Amino acid sequence: MAIEIGINPLTWTNDDMPSLGGKTPLEVCLKEGSESGYAGFELGNKFPREASKLKPILDKFNLKLVSGWYSGFLLNRSVDEEIENAKRHIELLRTMGCKVFIFCELSYCIHGSISTPLRNRVPFQKNRWIEYGKKLNEFSMFLKEQGLQLVYHHHMGTIIQNENEINKLMQNTSDEVGLLFDTGHAYFAGADLSRILVNWKHRIHHVHCKDIRKDVLDYVKNSNLSFLNAVLKGVFTVPGDGIIDYSSIFKLLNDNDYEGWLVIEAEQDPSIAEPLIYARMGYENILKLAKETNLNINQI
């Protein structure tokens, strides 16, 4: 498949802080996303979780379901327990024709606590890499049998946050475990984005595109803020509106023959960053950068 451009509803309504965009109806998100040119949406907290209800809503706006976040606790669960917990989510993704399963380990995470500074993050326990890798391999193989590719979402405030932890995760798992490459979270964590793309190109099956406001990031780090306060301060924005070199990223994706989704996921306060304006800006910037780097985008 060619590359398609999707968006996460975080632009309109926030899962970690439901008060942000809390009164915005789902249909407004979908209508504005469709009008901006997007081919699909990832799941958010206002989406029905039954395919029989969700499909007609997306069809109304000619949208696909890209995938959706799954909160994993595999570090402290058995594989069978994780599979049992994920069954409804797996069935929804399969029925809706999704190809990837977005997995993020939330054991000991702090990203959802507005009062906990990012410096207080609990890093991955060094003696558990082999154990965790085996469990993640087994869970990934189960998903493969269901027609879904697991893509691991590295994320600020979780036990897999920085480049070293991403490398360790990949080194201790098989190729069945894919990687969700998130530009904003990688830059926030101080990673070398190009190096991750080169080192793990064969395992990157999903890409989240968000940009960083460097002045805000510097303030966040110097002020010892929490992840949610960083979001409220405006650390994230859409591609092309911040410091990240997307031309280099897209060139590497093109060199690596990347196929799949590019998903704009730039959580901001919608009362400050007008969702429709930023949705359109993100889409137009992605198209412009893609053309400059010969990235093959399937436009609707």
DARA-V600230 format. One record per backbone hydrogen bond with DSSP energy under -0.5 kcal/mol. CO is the residue of the C=O (numbers start at 1). NH is the residue of the N-H. E is the energy in kcal/mol with one decimal. If there is no record, write none. Layout:
co;nh;e
CO;NH;E
CO;NH;E
//
This chain:
co;nh;e
3;298;-3.6
4;6;-0.6
4;262;-2.6
5;39;-2.8
5;40;-0.7
6;264;-2.5
7;42;-1.8
8;11;-1.5
9;12;-2.1
9;13;-3.1
10;268;-0.6
17;20;-2.4
19;21;-0.8
19;22;-1.1
20;14;-2.0
21;24;-1.6
23;25;-0.6
25;28;-0.8
25;29;-1.4
26;30;-2.4
27;31;-2.5
28;32;-2.5
29;33;-2.4
30;34;-2.6
31;35;-2.4
32;36;-1.4
33;37;-0.5
33;38;-1.8
34;37;-1.3
39;64;-2.0
40;7;-1.7
41;66;-2.8
44;47;-1.6
50;53;-1.4
50;54;-2.6
51;55;-2.6
53;57;-0.8
54;58;-2.3
55;59;-3.0
56;60;-1.6
57;61;-0.6
58;61;-1.1
58;63;-2.2
59;62;-1.6
64;41;-2.2
64;66;-0.7
66;99;-0.6
66;100;-0.5
67;43;-1.7
68;102;-0.8
70;72;-0.8
70;104;-1.9
72;106;-3.3
73;76;-1.0
78;82;-2.1
79;83;-2.7
80;84;-2.3
81;85;-2.2
82;86;-1.8
83;87;-0.7
84;87;-0.7
86;90;-2.9
87;91;-2.5
88;92;-2.1
89;93;-2.4
90;94;-2.7
91;95;-2.5
92;96;-2.0
93;98;-2.6
94;97;-1.5
99;149;-2.6
100;102;-0.5
101;103;-0.7
101;151;-2.6
102;70;-1.6
103;153;-3.2
104;72;-2.8
104;106;-0.5
106;109;-2.0
108;122;-0.6
110;113;-2.1
112;114;-0.7
113;116;-1.1
115;117;-0.6
116;227;-0.5
117;120;-2.0
118;121;-1.7
121;123;-0.7
124;126;-0.5
125;128;-2.1
126;129;-0.8
128;132;-2.8
129;133;-2.8
130;134;-2.1
131;135;-1.8
132;136;-2.7
133;137;-2.4
134;138;-2.1
135;139;-2.4
136;140;-2.5
137;141;-2.4
138;142;-1.9
139;143;-2.0
140;144;-2.5
141;145;-1.7
142;146;-0.8
143;146;-1.0
143;148;-2.6
144;147;-1.6
148;150;-0.6
149;101;-2.8
150;178;-2.0
151;103;-2.3
152;154;-0.9
152;180;-2.7
155;158;-1.6
157;110;-2.8
157;111;-0.7
159;124;-0.8
159;161;-0.6
160;155;-2.1
162;166;-2.2
163;167;-2.7
164;168;-2.5
165;169;-2.4
166;170;-2.4
167;171;-2.7
168;172;-1.7
170;173;-1.0
174;177;-1.8
176;178;-0.8
178;152;-2.4
179;181;-0.7
179;205;-1.5
179;206;-0.9
180;154;-0.7
180;182;-0.8
181;183;-0.7
181;208;-2.2
182;186;-2.3
183;187;-2.3
184;188;-2.5
185;189;-1.9
186;191;-2.6
187;190;-1.8
191;193;-0.9
192;196;-1.9
193;197;-2.1
194;198;-2.2
195;199;-3.0
196;200;-2.3
198;201;-0.7
200;203;-2.0
200;204;-0.6
201;204;-0.7
203;179;-3.6
203;205;-0.8
206;181;-2.5
207;209;-0.5
207;263;-2.8
208;183;-2.2
208;210;-0.7
209;265;-1.5
211;237;-1.9
212;214;-0.9
212;243;-2.4
213;217;-2.5
214;218;-2.5
215;219;-1.7
216;220;-2.9
217;221;-2.4
218;222;-2.3
219;223;-1.9
220;225;-1.8
221;224;-0.7
225;118;-2.2
226;230;-1.7
227;231;-2.0
228;232;-2.3
229;233;-1.9
230;234;-0.7
230;235;-2.1
231;234;-1.2
235;213;-2.5
237;211;-3.6
238;241;-1.8
244;246;-1.5
245;249;-1.5
246;250;-2.9
247;251;-2.0
248;252;-2.1
249;253;-2.3
250;254;-2.4
251;255;-2.6
252;256;-1.9
253;258;-2.6
254;257;-1.6
260;4;-2.2
261;207;-1.3
261;263;-0.5
262;6;-2.7
262;264;-0.6
263;209;-3.4
264;8;-2.6
265;267;-0.7
268;270;-0.8
269;272;-2.0
269;273;-3.0
272;274;-0.9
274;278;-2.3
275;279;-2.8
276;280;-2.2
277;281;-2.3
278;282;-2.6
279;283;-2.1
280;284;-2.7
281;285;-2.5
282;286;-2.4
283;287;-2.3
284;288;-2.3
285;289;-2.6
286;290;-2.5
287;291;-2.3
288;292;-1.8
289;293;-1.1
290;295;-2.4
291;294;-0.9
295;297;-1.1
296;3;-1.8
297;299;-0.9
//
